[in-house]
Amino acid sequence: MDNYNKGKTYLSLLEDSLKKKNQILDQLLKLTQEQEELIKKENIDDDSFNKVIEEKEPLIGKVTELNIGFEKIYDRI
């Protein structure tokens, strides 16, 4: 594969990574807003609050993975 095609492939991978990251960040934003609403209530439902935290954990892990992968590809360019 020539350098031009490698560059196009790398850029495509970076773009896909950013799109995935954006989708995950949107999900995290919604969950954070849900957390905020739970905190605003007079009596916080601990189970609901903990459930939101549990839902956020793997998403944060995915963002971290995407960041690492992005950096690796970016370094190749």
C-alpha positions as CSV (number, residue, x, y, z in Angstrom):
1,M,0.0,0.0,0.0
2,D,1.5,3.4,-1.0
3,N,1.8,6.3,1.5
4,Y,-1.2,8.1,0.1
5,N,-3.5,5.2,0.6
6,K,-2.1,4.5,4.1
7,G,-2.7,8.2,4.9
8,K,-6.3,7.9,3.7
9,T,-6.8,4.7,5.7
10,Y,-5.4,6.3,8.9
11,L,-7.5,9.4,8.5
12,S,-10.6,7.2,8.0
13,L,-9.7,5.3,11.2
14,L,-9.3,8.6,13.1
15,E,-12.6,9.9,11.8
16,D,-14.4,6.7,12.9
17,S,-12.8,6.8,16.3
18,L,-13.9,10.4,16.8
19,K,-17.5,9.5,15.7
20,K,-17.6,6.6,18.2
21,K,-16.2,8.8,20.9
22,N,-18.8,11.5,20.2
23,Q,-21.6,8.9,20.5
24,I,-20.2,7.7,23.8
25,L,-19.8,11.2,25.1
26,D,-23.4,11.9,24.2
27,Q,-24.5,8.9,26.3
28,L,-22.3,10.0,29.2
29,L,-23.8,13.5,29.0
30,K,-27.3,12.0,29.2
31,L,-26.3,9.8,32.2
32,T,-24.7,12.8,33.9
33,Q,-27.8,14.8,33.4
34,E,-29.8,12.0,34.9
35,Q,-27.4,11.9,37.9
36,E,-27.9,15.7,38.3
37,E,-31.7,15.2,38.4
38,L,-31.3,12.5,41.0
39,I,-29.1,14.7,43.2
40,K,-31.6,17.6,43.0
41,K,-34.3,15.5,44.6
42,E,-34.9,15.9,48.3
43,N,-34.4,12.2,48.9
44,I,-31.7,10.7,46.7
45,D,-32.5,7.2,45.5
46,D,-29.2,5.5,46.2
47,D,-30.0,2.5,44.0
48,S,-30.8,4.7,41.0
49,F,-27.8,6.8,41.5
50,N,-25.5,3.8,41.8
51,K,-27.1,2.3,38.7
52,V,-26.2,5.4,36.7
53,I,-22.6,5.2,38.0
54,E,-22.4,1.6,36.9
55,E,-23.7,2.5,33.5
56,K,-21.1,5.2,33.1
57,E,-18.1,3.1,34.1
58,P,-17.8,1.0,30.9
59,L,-18.5,4.0,28.7
60,I,-15.6,5.9,30.4
61,G,-13.4,2.9,29.8
62,K,-14.4,2.9,26.1
63,V,-13.5,6.6,25.8
64,T,-10.1,5.8,27.3
65,E,-9.6,2.9,24.8
66,L,-10.6,5.1,21.9
67,N,-8.2,7.8,23.1
68,I,-5.3,5.4,23.3
69,G,-6.1,3.9,19.8
70,F,-6.5,7.4,18.4
71,E,-3.1,8.4,19.7
72,K,-1.4,5.3,18.3
73,I,-2.8,5.9,14.9
74,Y,-2.1,9.6,15.1
75,D,1.6,8.9,15.9
76,R,1.9,6.8,12.8
77,I,0.8,9.7,10.6
